[in-house]
């Protein structure tokens, strides 16, 4: 296991922001991950888990403790029960986008619309990662994790993961579990994708929602859509120096949604209808990007080293010389502007370390 001291953390994040860690360990096996966690817990040392770094906002002062970078590898496909489809097991450190590409090459469906999402496989159940009509909760069967409270490795069935929109039991209790392996069940539909659910993807493919297309074509289409929004990592493109969507889409109870509609009518006129999607009994989900744009924050907004992406209003970006405080100042300006305009408080999706919005 590699060990460094006073180690820069910014290069390990997609924002390329944050100060150093007092100690940085890089684990390449599950046993090394568990040993490092046990050692930190026994000593009472603060512990920061880092995977692909695509969902982290680390303070400029860094992290006064042990940062553990999970760099485990493992991609295994086996036949599913009954001979339909395949079971996939990914080590937590596997690059997620690469893993999706390999399943598509195998002709398997279920995660093809999650192509191009940066980060590691171990992060996917924590956030219930999703995009373009797919969420990992639809295909995850089990999560293998180290339970820091019990001091043992546990296997948690998907039904016990409390998956919800960008949420899970792992996010509910972020210091308890360290994900080691994630298991999925994928469909073999003779090389076709899962039914296309997302309207934008269907339009780009020239098909109806619910249709299937060659799985590789679905992946390629999603990658093009993501790239057009700056959501595929490119070291030369500062619009991708981000954490993807910085804010989650608000989910509002009925009364709060009615109050929101009244604010929309007051500000934009009675004929303006914001996006609305069912989100459970008595709940409505609306669009954070719509709110940000209608509150006056356009693509490219900002005159400093941290700005809204020139390609997508949900992404806040480091233009190359930003600090974490620059980024947070912009995030607070956007959050407060949306709240003032519409009475809705946006919530950040990335995990903050040593700082808060």
C-alpha positions in Angstrom: 0.0 0.0 0.0 1.4 3.3 -1.1 1.8 6.0 1.6 2.5 9.7 1.2 2.5 12.6 3.6 1.4 16.2 3.1 0.0 14.9 -0.2 -1.9 17.1 -2.6 -5.6 16.1 -3.0 -6.6 18.5 -5.8 -5.2 16.2 -8.6 -7.4 13.4 -7.2 -10.6 15.4 -7.8 -12.4 16.4 -11.0 -12.7 20.0 -9.7 -8.8 20.0 -9.2 -9.4 21.9 -6.0 -8.5 21.4 -2.3 -5.5 21.4 0.0 -3.3 18.5 1.0 -4.0 15.5 3.3 -1.8 15.0 6.3 -1.5 11.4 5.1 -2.6 9.7 1.8 -2.9 5.9 1.4 -3.6 4.2 -1.8 -5.1 0.7 -1.5 -5.2 -1.7 -4.4 -6.9 -4.7 -2.7 -10.0 -5.1 -0.4 -7.8 -6.3 2.4 -5.7 -3.1 2.2 -8.8 -1.0 2.3 -10.1 -2.8 5.4 -6.7 -2.6 7.1 -6.4 1.1 6.5 -9.9 1.8 7.7 -9.4 -0.4 10.9 -6.1 1.4 11.6 -7.6 4.8 11.3 -10.7 3.9 13.4 -8.5 2.3 16.1 -6.4 5.4 16.4 -9.3 7.8 16.2 -7.8 9.4 13.1 -10.2 11.3 10.7 -10.6 9.3 7.5 -11.5 10.5 4.1 -12.4 8.0 1.4 -11.6 8.9 -2.2 -12.6 7.0 -5.3 -12.7 8.8 -8.6 -12.9 12.2 -6.9 -15.8 13.3 -9.1 -18.2 14.2 -6.3 -15.8 15.9 -3.8 -15.4 19.5 -2.8 -12.3 19.7 -0.5 -11.5 22.8 1.5 -8.5 24.9 0.6 -6.8 24.0 3.9 -6.9 20.3 3.0 -7.7 17.4 5.3 -6.0 16.9 8.7 -6.2 13.1 8.8 -5.8 10.1 6.6 -7.1 10.2 3.0 -7.7 6.7 1.7 -7.7 6.4 -2.1 -9.5 3.2 -3.2 -7.7 1.9 -6.4 -9.0 -1.7 -6.3 -9.6 -3.5 -9.6 -12.0 -6.2 -10.6 -14.5 -6.7 -13.4 -16.3 -10.1 -13.5 -19.2 -11.2 -15.7 -21.0 -14.5 -15.0 -24.2 -16.0 -16.4 -27.3 -14.9 -14.5 -29.7 -17.4 -13.0 -31.9 -19.0 -15.7 -29.4 -18.1 -18.4 -30.9 -14.7 -19.2 -28.4 -11.9 -18.9 -25.4 -11.7 -16.7 -24.2 -10.9 -13.3 -21.6 -8.2 -13.0 -19.3 -7.7 -10.0 -17.2 -4.5 -9.9 -14.5 -3.7 -7.4 -15.0 -0.3 -5.9 -12.0 1.3 -7.5 -13.0 0.3 -11.1 -13.5 3.3 -13.4 -17.2 3.5 -13.9 -17.3 4.8 -17.5 -14.8 2.1 -18.6 -16.9 -0.6 -16.9 -20.1 0.6 -18.7 -18.2 0.4 -22.0 -17.1 -3.2 -21.3 -20.7 -4.3 -20.6 -21.9 -2.6 -23.8 -19.1 -4.5 -25.7 -20.6 -7.7 -24.2 -24.0 -6.8 -25.6 -25.6 -6.3 -22.2 -28.2 -3.7 -21.3 -29.1 -1.9 -18.1 -26.4 0.7 -17.6 -25.7 1.9 -21.1 -27.3 5.3 -20.5 -24.9 5.9 -17.6 -22.0 6.1 -20.0 -19.4 8.8 -19.5 -20.2 9.5 -15.8 -16.9 10.1 -14.1 -15.9 8.4 -10.9 -15.5 4.9 -9.5 -17.9 2.0 -9.3 -17.9 2.1 -5.5 -19.5 5.6 -5.5 -22.5 4.5 -7.6 -24.7 3.0 -4.9 -23.9 5.8 -2.5 -25.4 8.4 -4.7 -27.7 6.0 -6.5 -26.0 7.4 -9.6 -28.4 8.0 -12.5 -28.8 9.8 -15.8 -31.0 9.8 -18.9 -33.6 7.5 -17.5 -31.4 5.0 -15.7 -30.4 4.7 -12.1 -28.0 2.1 -10.8 -30.6 1.0 -8.2 -32.5 -0.7 -11.1 -29.7 -3.1 -11.8 -27.8 -3.4 -8.5 -28.4 -6.7 -6.7 -26.0 -6.4 -3.8 -23.4 -4.2 -2.3 -20.4 -5.6 -0.4 -19.1 -3.2 2.2 -16.9 -2.9 5.3 -19.2 -2.0 8.2 -17.0 0.2 10.5 -19.5 0.0 13.3 -19.6 -3.8 13.4 -16.0 -4.2 12.3 -16.9 -6.8 9.6 -17.6 -7.2 5.9 -21.3 -7.3 5.1 -23.3 -8.0 2.0 -26.3 -5.8 1.7 -29.1 -6.7 -0.7 -30.5 -4.0 -3.0 -33.8 -4.1 -1.1 -32.0 -3.0 2.1 -30.0 -0.2 0.5 -32.9 2.4 0.9 -32.4 3.7 -2.7 -34.1 6.9 -3.6 -33.4 9.8 -5.9 -29.6 10.4 -5.5 -29.8 8.8 -2.1 -29.2 5.5 -0.2 -28.5 4.1 3.2 -24.8 4.7 2.6 -25.4 8.4 2.1 -27.7 8.4 5.2 -24.9 7.1 7.3 -21.8 8.3 5.5 -19.2 7.3 8.1 -20.4 3.7 8.7 -19.9 1.8 5.4 -16.9 1.6 3.0 -18.1 0.1 -0.3 -15.8 -2.7 -1.5 -17.8 -4.4 -4.3 -21.0 -3.7 -6.3 -23.0 -6.5 -7.9 -25.4 -5.9 -10.8 -27.7 -8.0 -12.9 -27.8 -6.9 -16.6 -30.1 -8.0 -19.4 -29.1 -9.8 -22.6 -31.6 -8.5 -25.1 -29.8 -9.8 -28.2 -27.6 -6.7 -28.3 -30.4 -4.2 -27.8 -30.6 -1.6 -25.1 -33.1 -1.4 -22.3 -36.2 0.5 -23.3 -35.3 4.1 -23.9 -37.0 6.1 -21.1 -35.6 9.6 -21.5 -37.2 11.9 -24.0 -34.0 13.7 -24.9 -32.3 10.4 -25.7 -35.3 9.2 -27.7 -35.3 12.3 -29.8 -31.5 12.1 -30.4 -32.0 8.5 -31.5 -35.0 9.2 -33.6 -37.2 6.6 -31.8 -40.1 6.6 -29.4 -39.8 6.4 -25.7 -40.0 2.7 -24.8 -38.2 1.6 -27.9 -35.0 -0.4 -27.9 -32.0 0.3 -30.0 -28.6 -1.4 -30.4 -26.9 -1.0 -27.0 -23.7 0.5 -28.5 -25.8 3.1 -30.3 -27.5 4.1 -27.1 -24.2 4.5 -25.3 -22.7 6.6 -28.1 -25.8 8.9 -28.2 -25.6 9.4 -24.5 -21.8 10.2 -24.7 -22.5 12.8 -27.4 -25.3 14.4 -25.3 -23.1 14.5 -22.2 -20.1 15.9 -24.1 -22.3 18.7 -25.5 -23.1 19.7 -21.9 -19.4 19.4 -20.7 -20.2 16.3 -18.7 -17.5 14.1 -20.1 -14.0 14.7 -18.6 -11.6 16.5 -20.9 -8.4 17.9 -19.3 -8.3 20.6 -22.0 -11.9 21.7 -21.5 -12.4 23.8 -18.3 -16.2 23.2 -18.7 -15.5 19.7 -17.5 -13.5 20.7 -14.4 -16.6 20.2 -12.3 -18.5 17.7 -10.3 -21.2 17.4 -13.0 -24.5 18.6 -11.7 -23.7 20.7 -8.6 -27.3 20.8 -7.3 -29.9 18.1 -7.1 -33.3 18.6 -8.6 -35.6 19.8 -5.8 -38.4 17.5 -4.6 -41.2 19.5 -3.1 -44.2 18.4 -1.0 -47.6 19.5 -2.4 -48.0 22.6 -0.3 -44.4 23.8 -1.1 -45.0 23.1 -4.8 -48.1 25.2 -4.8 -46.2 28.0 -3.2 -43.5 27.6 -5.8 -46.0 27.8 -8.6 -47.4 31.0 -7.2 -43.8 32.5 -7.2 -43.3 31.4 -10.8 -46.6 33.0 -11.8 -45.6 36.2 -10.0 -42.2 36.4 -11.5 -42.6 34.9 -15.0 -46.3 35.1 -15.7 -49.4 32.9 -15.1 -48.8 30.9 -18.4 -45.3 29.7 -17.5 -45.2 26.1 -16.3 -42.0 24.8 -14.7 -40.9 21.2 -15.3 -42.8 18.8 -13.0 -42.3 15.0 -12.5 -44.0 12.7 -10.0 -41.6 11.8 -7.1 -43.7 9.7 -4.8 -47.0 10.2 -3.0 -47.6 14.0 -2.5 -44.2 14.9 -3.9 -43.2 16.7 -7.1 -39.7 17.0 -8.6 -38.8 20.0 -10.6 -35.6 21.1 -12.5 -32.7 22.7 -10.8 -31.3 23.9 -14.1 -34.7 25.5 -15.0 -34.7 27.4 -11.6 -31.1 28.5 -12.0 -31.7 29.9 -15.5 -35.0 31.6 -14.7 -33.3 33.2 -11.6 -30.9 34.9 -14.0 -27.8 32.7 -13.9 -26.9 31.9 -17.5 -24.4 29.6 -19.0 -20.9 31.0 -18.5 -22.1 33.2 -15.6 -19.4 34.7 -13.4 -16.4 36.9 -13.9 -13.9 35.1 -11.7 -11.9 31.9 -11.7 -15.0 29.9 -10.8 -18.0 30.1 -13.2 -21.1 28.3 -14.4 -20.2 26.0 -17.3 -20.6 27.5 -20.7 -22.4 24.3 -21.7 -24.7 23.6 -18.8 -26.1 25.7 -16.0 -26.1 22.9 -13.5 -22.3 22.6 -13.6 -20.1 24.9 -11.6 -16.5 24.9 -12.9 -12.9 25.8 -12.1 -11.6 27.8 -14.9 -8.0 26.8 -14.0 -7.0 29.2 -11.2 -10.0 28.9 -8.8 -9.8 28.1 -5.1 -12.5 26.1 -3.2 -13.7 29.3 -1.6 -14.1 30.8 -5.1 -16.3 27.9 -6.0 -18.4 28.0 -2.8 -18.9 31.8 -3.2 -20.4 31.1 -6.7 -22.5 28.2 -5.4 -23.9 30.3 -2.5 -24.7 33.1 -5.0 -26.7 30.7 -7.2 -28.4 29.0 -4.2 -29.4 32.3 -2.6 -30.5 33.8 -6.0 -32.8 30.9 -6.7 -34.2 31.0 -3.1 -34.9 34.8 -3.5 -36.6 34.3 -6.8 -38.7 31.2 -6.2 -38.6 30.3 -2.5 -36.8 27.0 -3.3 -33.5 26.1 -1.6 -31.1 24.1 -3.8 -29.0 21.4 -2.2 -25.5 20.6 -3.3 -24.9 17.1 -4.7 -21.1 16.9 -4.2 -19.8 15.9 -0.8 -18.1 18.8 1.0 -14.9 18.1 3.1 -13.9 20.7 5.7 -16.3 23.3 4.2 -20.0 23.8 3.8 -22.4 25.6 1.5 
